[in-house]
Amino acid sequence: MASSAIPLERLGGHAFNHRTSVELEEEYDRLRDLARAEAEKKKSCFDRAHEAYERGDGAEAKALSNEGKRHQAKQAEYNKQAAEFIFRENNAMGRIAEDTIDLHGLFVEEAEDILEARIRDAQARGQSHLHVIVGKGNHSTGGVRKIKPRVEQLCRELGLDYATEENEGRIYVDLGGNRVEAPPPLPPQPDGHQSHSRPQKRPHRPRPERPQRPQRPEEPEDDGIFGCIKACCTVM
């Protein structure tokens, strides 16, 4: 992973989209640090397993490979805990509007999975639209936004039109498959302020057939995080 002033595994307060305590920031960083440590152990095991295989020691290679898989599972578990933790904090009741989801502090794959689950849940409940807070990428490597392009890609795959709001860290998504002309004014924010935004208009696209996404090799099948999404989004 390329180095940066703020490594992706240590976002601290920048991962929270609100004022928070030092204890919460430390807990989030602790979970990401544990995941990073397991990733390093995993890599070491797999590298040594490859070396053992090359010299013909199949038993040692198998043992190291199995150890690496155990570290991989722990890495995934710590990252899942961190994702659930930051998602709950940023999407707590009263912190954001009911038709809004905040993806701050999530890794790209985590954000994609959580957003897709939220979209499907919102559609099932007849919700007409969703405001997606993606951030402006100020703390990404090189200042390049990673979550926003993936959110836009997911919307295209689901056949949903969208528009970047006047606040470029937000995306308006129409959940009914309609063309986005002009979204309604934003609902009152928790701090009592009203925000209005005008989207950047996009041409209408026919709904494409979404390809089946393969299981990511380092992402074990575990829907525990979706239970968190359900709990956090019940009132949204």
N, C-alpha and C positions, 0 to 999 in steps of 0.2 A: 504494500500500500504506500502511495506517495506520502511523503511527510508534509505537514502543514502546521501553521501556527496553532490551530485547534484540531487535533486529531479527531477523527470521527468517533472513536471510542470514548473520548472524553469531552463531552459537550457542556457538562455542568449546567450553569444557569442559562446558557444559550439554548439549551434543549427545552426549557420551560417558556411558554408564551405568556407568562404572568409573573408577578413578584412572588418569590417563594423563600423558604427558609434554607439556611446553609445545610441543615440536616437532610432535607429532601434532595438537594443537589448532590450531596455526598453519597446518599444511598443510590441514586441513579448512576453516578460515576463508579461506585463500588461494583455494581452488577455488570456494567460494561467492561470494567477492568478484569473481573473474574472471567468473563467471556474471552477477552483478549488473551489472558494467560492460558486458558484452555486451548485457544487456537494455536498458540506458540508450541505448546506441548504436543498437540496433534501433528503439527508440521514436522516437529523433530522426530516423532515416532514413524511417520510415513517415510521420511527421508532415510532413516536408519533401516526401515523395513526394505526399502528399495536397494540399499547397499548390501544388506544381508542376502537378498534374493540374487543379486548380481554375482556374489561370491559363492553361491550355491548352497547357502544355509537356509533351506526352506522352513525349518521349524522356527528359527529365530525370526525370519521374515513374517511368518504367520502370527507369532506372538506379538511382535511390534505393531503389526497392522491392526490386530484386535485392540491393543492398548490405544492406538491412535483413534479408533472408532469410539472408544469410551470417552476420550477427551472431546471428540467431535460432538457427541451427544450432550456432554456437560456444557460445551460452548453454546449449543443451540438452546439449552434450557436457561442459561443465564441471560442470553439475549432475549428470550421470550419473556422472562421476568421483567427485564428492563423495559421492553416494549409495553407490556401491560401497565407497568408502574407509571411511565411517562404519559401514556394515553389516558389513564384515569385522571391524572393530575391536570392535564391540559383540557380535558373534556368534562370536567366535573360540573354537576348541575349548578346553574347560576353563573357559571364562568363564561360560557359562550351561548349564543342563541340556539334554539331548539333545531333549527334547520341548518346547522353548521357543524363541521367536523374539523378538528385541528390535528394536523399530522406532524407538528414540530417534534423533534427529538427522535423520530423513527428512522431506521435505515430504509433504503428505497424499497427492498422487497417486503419489509414489514408494512410500510405505508400502502403499498399496492394491495396486499392481501386484506388489510383492515378496511381500506376504502371500498374494495369490491364487496366485502361482506356487508358494509354499511349501506351501499347503494341497493343491493338486493333486498335488504331488510326494509329500507325506506320505500322502495317500489311496492313491496308486498303490503305495506301499510297505506299506500295511496298517496305518499308524499310527492309533490309536484317538482321539487327542485332541491338542490343542495349547494351550500356554500362550502368550498373546500379551502382551508387555510394551508398553503404549501410553503410559505416563507419565501424570502427573496434570495436565498442562497448566500447570504453574507458570511456565513461560517462554514461553507463548503470549500473543499480544496480548490484554490484558484478563483473562488467566488462564483463557480459554475453551479447553477441549480441542477439538482439531480431528481428531486421528487416531482417538480412541476412537469417536466417532459414525460415522466412515467405516468402521472395522473392523466395527462392529455392522451397518451397512448391507450391507456385503459378505457377512457371514454370512447375513443374511436372504435376499439374492439367491441365495446358493448353497444355501439350504435347510438351513443348519446352526444348531442351537440353541447358545446360549452363555450365560454368566453372568459378571457382574463378581465377581471374587474379593474376599476380605476386604481385601487390598491393592488399593485402587481403581485402581492403575496397571496392573493385569493383568486379562486376560479369559481365561476357560477356554472352549475351543471343542471341542464333540464333532464328530469328523470322520466319524462313521458315520450321521449323520442322525437320531440318537436324541435324546430329550428329556433335558435336563440336570437331574438330580435332585440329586446330590451328587458332585462330582468326587473322584477319589482324592487322597490326601495328595500334596503336592508332593514330587518326588524330592529327595534331598540336594542342597543347593546347593554350588557350587564351593568356598565358604569353609568347608564342613563343617556348616553349620547346616541344620536341617530346618524347613520352614515348612508350616503347615497352613492351609487357607483354606476358608471356607464360602461358596458362591455365593449371590447374590440370585436366588431362583427366578423363572423366567420361564414364562409359559404356553406350551404346545406350539403350534407353528404348522405348518400343512401346508406342504410344500415348494413354493415358487412357481416359476413359469417365469421364468428370468432373462432380462431383455431384453438385446439386443446393445448393448454400450457403443460409442458413436461414438469415432473417433480424435480425441484432443484436438488442436486446431489448432496449438498451440505445442509439441507433443511428437512429434518425428519418429519414424518407424518404425525402431526399433533395439532388438534383443533382446540387446544386449551385456550389460546388467545382469543378465539372467536367467542368463547363464553364471556370473556372480558368485554368484547365489543357489544355483545347483546346486553350485558348489564349496564354498560355506559350509555348505550344508545336507546334505552327503553323510553326515555322521555324526549328524545330528539326527533 
